[in-house]
Amino acid sequence: MTTHNTGEHNLTLIRWLTYLMFMMFAMTSDSVGEIIKEVKIEFGVTNTQASLMHSLFMIGIAFSGLFLGFLADKFGRKKTLVLGLALFALSCYLFLVGSTFSFILSLITLSGLAVGVFKTAALALIGDISRSTKEHTGTMNGAEAFFGVGAIIGPILVAWLISQGVHWTWLYVIAGGLCTVLIAMALLVKYPEHQSKQVKPTRLIDSLKLLKDPYALGFSLGAFLYVAAESAIYVWMPSYLICDATSGADIYACYSNSSTQMLAIYSVSAFFALRAAGRFVGIWMMQHFEWTKVLLIFSFAIMACFTIGLIAGPTMAVYLFPLSGIFMSVIYPTFNSKGISCFEKRQHGSVAGVILFFTAAGAAAGPFIMGVVSDANGGDAKYGFIVATGFSILLFIGLLYNAIVQPTKERLALIEQQEYGNREI
């Protein structure tokens, strides 16, 4: 009994450590909308150039996910986690050294590479500590819920630092300190042994072969479309909600009252708060409702928020764009969970890397394309959101097909029986 209790206690510690890792990295990644506003002023760059703060970070994650995702399967979850966290902490501390735009972009790229390493290991670890595919989905929603908490803390912290006359780069130094604490905690916790059933060691080529697998590719494309739409909110919503005011006028003068103006100012934080709340609810929803139906309904609501907000303009979008966070809450963690759960545990690191590649590619390409389209039309963010609305429509179409055809049902049932010894999915 003591051994069993100790094991359960250890798994609980691992689960909470994983949640805190997601929260820590979200503090930096989802503060980018607030940081971009400062970067444009500090360095005098265009929308397209400023968007590199986000795009290069995501390119780093994409490269790392695809080409280094196999490390968690080859060398084990704990070693890979510590390696990724150490690289991330290093990139954060280096913000104290240089201050040129090119140097900052290089650190952003390095931090993206590091996130790709430790996130694929963390995603694979979730499979190791789950007892069913349904529990896997619940734990994944929990991790993304804490990611949402970090996404709330980050922008608020950036705003507070700036209000206190402290440079925004100190956000990364603070994140580096938290990362160092997480490394120390991870080294002290005993992780479950990674039992590999394969005869040959995991190789890079095994990860690349997954690009041809219809299950890995299907969930990866879904993640690409979802993240391209989601990142439009936290990267470009602040620019879209600014009124067409004359120089020196109140940039939120078009809103009818002070409370709506306040919502416009804190729209990104409102979006992340609603998304985080939705993910905690999502932990319960995915345990009680059929996941394909939930995703279909929520993707329709996202499409409606984008379409109406675009047609009606900022005065309606100030409500609808943050509201979309509730409906976005469960989509990405469910894509991640079900995509990974379509494969044996020995492949979870590699599969997580492939999905992460497409996730980061969507997060890099979406806002960048929006910035280019906006610049081509006089810098008006409205034209960029036409692109984002297109992504939300394609996402809904894909999930409509998924709900009707249910192409993964048999595969998930098979893996459930083989890997977890259960029949319930």
C-alpha positions in Angstrom: 0.0 0.0 0.0 2.8 2.4 0.9 4.5 1.8 -2.5 1.3 2.3 -4.3 0.6 5.6 -2.4 4.2 6.8 -3.1 3.7 6.0 -6.8 0.4 7.9 -6.9 2.0 10.8 -5.1 4.9 10.9 -7.5 2.6 10.9 -10.5 0.7 13.8 -9.0 3.9 15.8 -8.6 4.9 15.0 -12.2 1.4 16.2 -13.4 1.7 19.4 -11.5 5.3 20.0 -12.7 4.1 19.5 -16.3 1.3 22.0 -15.7 3.7 24.6 -14.3 6.0 24.1 -17.3 3.2 25.0 -19.7 2.3 28.0 -17.6 5.9 29.3 -17.5 6.4 29.1 -21.3 3.0 30.7 -22.0 4.0 33.8 -20.0 6.4 34.7 -22.7 4.8 33.2 -25.9 1.4 34.7 -25.4 2.7 38.2 -24.3 3.9 38.8 -27.8 0.9 41.1 -28.8 1.8 43.5 -26.0 5.6 43.2 -26.7 5.1 43.9 -30.5 3.5 47.3 -29.6 6.7 48.2 -27.7 9.0 46.8 -30.3 7.5 48.8 -33.1 8.1 52.0 -31.1 11.5 51.1 -29.8 13.0 49.9 -33.1 10.8 51.7 -35.6 9.9 48.6 -37.5 6.9 47.7 -39.7 4.1 45.3 -38.9 5.8 42.6 -40.9 9.2 43.1 -39.2 7.6 43.2 -35.8 5.7 40.0 -36.4 9.0 38.2 -36.6 9.0 38.3 -32.8 6.3 35.8 -33.0 7.1 34.0 -36.3 10.7 33.2 -35.5 9.8 31.8 -32.1 7.2 29.5 -33.7 9.7 28.5 -36.5 12.1 27.5 -33.7 9.4 25.4 -32.1 8.4 23.9 -35.5 12.0 22.9 -36.4 12.6 21.5 -33.0 9.3 19.6 -32.9 9.9 17.9 -36.3 13.6 17.2 -36.1 14.2 16.8 -32.3 10.9 15.3 -31.2 12.3 11.8 -31.3 14.7 12.7 -28.4 12.0 12.0 -25.8 11.5 8.5 -27.3 15.2 7.8 -27.7 16.7 9.2 -24.5 13.7 9.3 -22.1 11.3 12.0 -21.0 13.2 13.4 -18.0 16.6 14.0 -19.7 14.9 15.6 -22.7 12.7 17.8 -20.4 15.8 19.0 -18.5 17.7 19.7 -21.7 14.9 21.8 -23.1 14.3 23.7 -19.9 18.0 24.5 -19.6 18.2 25.9 -23.1 15.1 28.0 -22.5 16.5 29.4 -19.3 19.8 30.2 -21.1 17.9 32.1 -23.8 16.0 34.1 -21.2 19.0 35.1 -19.3 20.8 36.2 -22.4 18.3 39.1 -22.8 20.4 40.8 -20.2 23.4 40.8 -22.5 22.3 42.5 -25.8 19.6 44.9 -26.9 19.7 45.1 -30.7 16.6 44.0 -32.7 18.6 41.3 -34.5 20.1 39.9 -31.3 16.6 39.8 -29.7 15.3 37.9 -32.7 18.1 35.3 -32.4 17.2 34.8 -28.7 13.5 34.4 -29.6 14.5 31.7 -32.1 16.7 29.9 -29.6 13.9 30.0 -27.0 11.5 28.5 -29.6 14.0 25.6 -30.2 14.2 25.0 -26.5 10.4 25.0 -26.1 10.1 22.4 -28.9 12.4 20.1 -27.0 10.8 20.2 -23.6 7.2 20.4 -24.8 7.5 17.3 -26.9 8.9 15.5 -23.9 6.1 16.8 -21.7 3.4 15.8 -24.2 4.9 12.3 -24.4 5.1 12.2 -20.6 1.3 12.8 -20.3 0.8 9.5 -22.1 3.1 7.7 -19.7 1.1 8.9 -16.7 -2.4 8.4 -18.2 -4.4 5.2 -17.6 -6.8 5.7 -20.6 -7.2 7.8 -23.7 -10.0 9.7 -22.0 -7.8 10.5 -19.0 -5.1 11.5 -21.5 -7.5 14.1 -23.0 -8.4 15.4 -19.5 -4.8 15.8 -18.5 -4.0 17.5 -21.8 -6.8 20.0 -21.2 -5.4 20.5 -17.7 -2.0 21.3 -19.1 -3.4 23.7 -21.6 -5.6 25.3 -18.8 -2.4 26.2 -17.0 -1.0 27.4 -20.3 -4.0 29.7 -20.3 -3.2 31.0 -16.8 0.3 31.8 -17.9 -1.1 33.6 -21.0 -3.1 35.8 -18.6 -0.2 36.5 -16.3 2.3 37.3 -19.0 0.6 40.3 -20.7 -0.4 41.7 -17.3 3.2 41.4 -16.1 4.5 43.1 -19.3 2.0 46.0 -18.8 3.0 46.4 -15.1 6.7 46.3 -15.9 6.3 49.1 -18.5 4.2 51.1 -16.1 7.0 50.9 -13.6 9.6 52.1 -16.1 11.1 48.6 -16.4 12.0 47.3 -19.8 9.8 44.5 -21.3 12.8 42.2 -21.7 12.7 41.6 -17.9 9.7 39.4 -18.6 12.1 36.8 -20.1 14.5 37.2 -17.1 11.7 36.4 -14.7 10.6 33.4 -16.9 14.2 32.2 -16.8 14.2 32.3 -13.0 11.0 30.3 -12.9 12.5 27.8 -15.4 15.5 27.3 -13.2 13.3 26.4 -10.3 11.4 23.9 -12.4 14.7 22.3 -13.5 15.7 21.8 -9.9 12.2 20.3 -9.1 12.3 18.0 -12.1 15.7 16.7 -11.1 14.4 15.7 -7.7 11.3 13.9 -8.9 11.4 10.3 -10.0 9.8 9.9 -13.4 8.2 6.7 -14.6 10.5 4.4 -16.6 10.0 4.7 -20.3 9.5 1.2 -21.6 10.3 0.9 -25.3 8.9 -2.1 -27.1 10.9 -1.5 -30.2 14.0 -3.4 -31.3 15.6 -0.6 -33.2 16.3 2.7 -31.4 14.2 5.7 -32.3 15.7 7.7 -35.2 14.9 11.0 -36.9 13.7 9.2 -40.0 11.0 7.5 -37.9 9.6 11.0 -37.0 9.7 12.1 -40.6 7.8 8.9 -41.7 4.9 10.0 -39.5 4.3 12.9 -42.0 2.8 10.3 -44.3 0.5 8.8 -41.7 -3.1 10.0 -42.2 -3.9 10.2 -38.5 -0.8 12.3 -37.6 -1.3 14.4 -40.7 -5.0 14.9 -40.2 -4.7 16.2 -36.6 -1.6 18.2 -37.5 -3.5 20.1 -40.3 -6.3 20.7 -37.8 -3.8 22.1 -35.3 -2.3 24.3 -38.1 -5.7 25.9 -38.9 -6.8 26.3 -35.3 -3.5 28.0 -34.2 -3.5 30.2 -37.2 -6.9 31.5 -36.2 -6.1 31.7 -32.5 -2.9 33.5 -32.8 -4.7 36.2 -34.9 -6.5 37.2 -31.7 -3.6 37.7 -29.4 -1.2 39.0 -32.0 -3.3 41.4 -34.1 -6.6 42.0 -32.1 -5.1 45.0 -30.2 -4.3 46.6 -33.6 -7.7 45.8 -35.0 -9.6 47.3 -32.1 -7.9 50.7 -32.4 -10.3 53.3 -33.9 -9.5 55.3 -37.0 -8.7 58.4 -34.8 -6.7 61.4 -35.9 -3.3 62.0 -34.6 -3.3 62.7 -30.9 -6.9 61.7 -30.4 -8.1 58.9 -28.1 -7.4 55.7 -30.1 -10.5 54.1 -28.4 -12.8 57.1 -29.0 -15.2 55.1 -31.2 -16.5 53.0 -28.3 -19.6 54.3 -26.7 -18.7 54.1 -23.0 -15.7 53.8 -20.6 -16.4 50.1 -19.8 -16.2 49.2 -23.5 -13.0 51.2 -23.9 -11.6 49.3 -20.9 -12.5 46.0 -22.6 -10.7 47.2 -25.7 -7.6 48.0 -23.7 -7.5 44.7 -21.9 -9.0 42.6 -24.7 -6.1 40.2 -24.9 -6.2 39.5 -21.2 -10.0 39.0 -21.4 -9.5 36.5 -24.3 -6.9 34.5 -22.3 -9.1 34.6 -19.2 -12.0 33.2 -21.0 -9.8 30.6 -22.8 -8.3 29.5 -19.5 -11.7 29.2 -17.8 -13.0 27.2 -20.8 -10.1 24.8 -20.5 -10.9 24.0 -16.9 -14.5 23.3 -18.0 -13.1 21.3 -20.9 -11.5 18.8 -18.5 -15.0 17.9 -17.4 -16.7 18.2 -20.8 -14.3 15.7 -22.4 -15.0 13.2 -19.7 -18.8 13.4 -20.3 -19.5 14.2 -23.9 -18.5 12.9 -27.3 -15.4 14.8 -28.3 -16.2 15.1 -32.1 -19.5 16.8 -31.4 -18.0 19.2 -28.9 -15.3 20.3 -31.3 -17.9 20.7 -34.1 -20.1 23.0 -32.1 -17.2 25.0 -30.7 -15.6 25.5 -34.1 -18.9 26.8 -35.5 -19.1 29.3 -32.7 -15.5 30.5 -33.4 -16.3 30.9 -37.1 -19.4 33.0 -36.1 -17.4 35.2 -33.7 -14.8 35.9 -36.4 -17.2 36.5 -39.2 -19.6 38.8 -37.4 -16.8 40.6 -35.7 -15.2 41.3 -39.1 -18.4 42.4 -40.8 -19.7 44.5 -37.9 -16.3 46.1 -37.2 -14.4 46.9 -34.0 -17.5 48.0 -31.9 -18.8 44.4 -32.1 -15.5 42.6 -32.4 -14.5 44.1 -29.0 -17.0 41.6 -27.5 -16.9 38.7 -30.0 -13.2 38.3 -30.5 -12.4 37.8 -26.7 -15.6 35.7 -26.4 -14.1 33.3 -29.0 -11.6 32.2 -26.3 -14.3 30.1 -24.6 -14.9 28.1 -27.7 -11.2 27.8 -28.6 -10.5 26.4 -25.1 -10.8 22.6 -25.8 -10.0 22.4 -29.4 -6.2 22.4 -29.4 -5.6 20.2 -26.3 -8.1 17.7 -27.8 -6.3 17.7 -31.2 -3.1 17.1 -29.4 -4.5 14.3 -27.1 -6.4 12.4 -29.8 -3.6 12.7 -32.3 -1.0 11.4 -29.9 -3.4 8.7 -28.6 -3.8 7.3 -32.2 -0.2 5.8 -31.7 1.6 3.5 -29.3 3.2 5.1 -26.3 6.7 4.4 -27.7 5.9 6.8 -30.5 4.4 9.6 -28.4 7.4 11.9 -28.4 7.8 11.7 -32.2 4.0 12.1 -32.9 3.9 15.1 -30.5 6.8 16.6 -32.4 5.0 16.3 -35.7 1.8 17.9 -34.4 3.9 20.6 -32.7 5.7 21.3 -36.0 2.3 22.1 -37.7 1.1 23.9 -34.6 4.1 26.2 -34.6 4.0 26.6 -38.4 0.4 27.8 -38.1 1.3 30.2 -35.3 4.2 31.5 -37.4 2.5 31.7 -40.8 -0.9 32.9 -39.7 0.1 36.2 -38.1 2.9 36.8 -40.6 0.5 36.5 -43.6 -1.9 38.8 -41.8 0.8 41.3 -41.3 1.8 41.2 -44.9 -1.8 41.5 -46.1 -2.5 44.4 -43.7 0.6 46.2 -44.9 -0.4 45.7 -48.5 -3.7 47.5 -47.7 -2.4 50.5 -45.9 -1.7 48.8 -42.6 -5.4 48.2 -41.8 -5.6 45.0 -39.6 -9.1 44.4 -41.0 -7.7 42.9 -44.1 -5.5 40.5 -42.0 -8.6 39.3 -40.2 -10.2 38.4 -43.5 -7.4 35.8 -43.7 -8.0 34.7 -40.1 -11.7 34.2 -40.8 -10.8 32.0 -43.7 -8.8 29.8 -41.4 -11.8 29.5 -39.0 -14.1 28.5 -41.9 -11.6 25.7 -43.0 -11.4 24.5 -39.4 -15.1 24.2 -39.1 -15.3 22.3 -42.4 -12.6 19.8 -41.3 -14.4 19.2 -37.9 -17.7 18.7 -39.7 -16.1 15.9 -41.7 -14.6 14.5 -38.5 -18.0 14.5 -36.7 -19.8 12.8 -39.6 -17.3 10.3 -40.8 -15.4 9.7 -37.5 -12.2 8.4 -39.2 -10.3 7.9 -35.9 -12.9 5.9 -34.0 -11.6 2.4 -34.7 -7.9 3.4 -34.3 -8.5 5.0 -30.9 -10.4 1.9 -29.7 -7.6 -0.3 -30.8 -4.9 1.8 -29.1 -7.1 2.0 -26.0 -7.2 -1.8 -25.8 -3.5 -2.3 -26.6 -1.9 0.4 -24.5 -4.3 1.0 -21.6 -6.2 -2.3 -21.4 -9.6 -0.5 -21.6 -12.4 -0.3 -24.1 -13.8 3.1 -23.1 -12.6 6.1 -25.2 
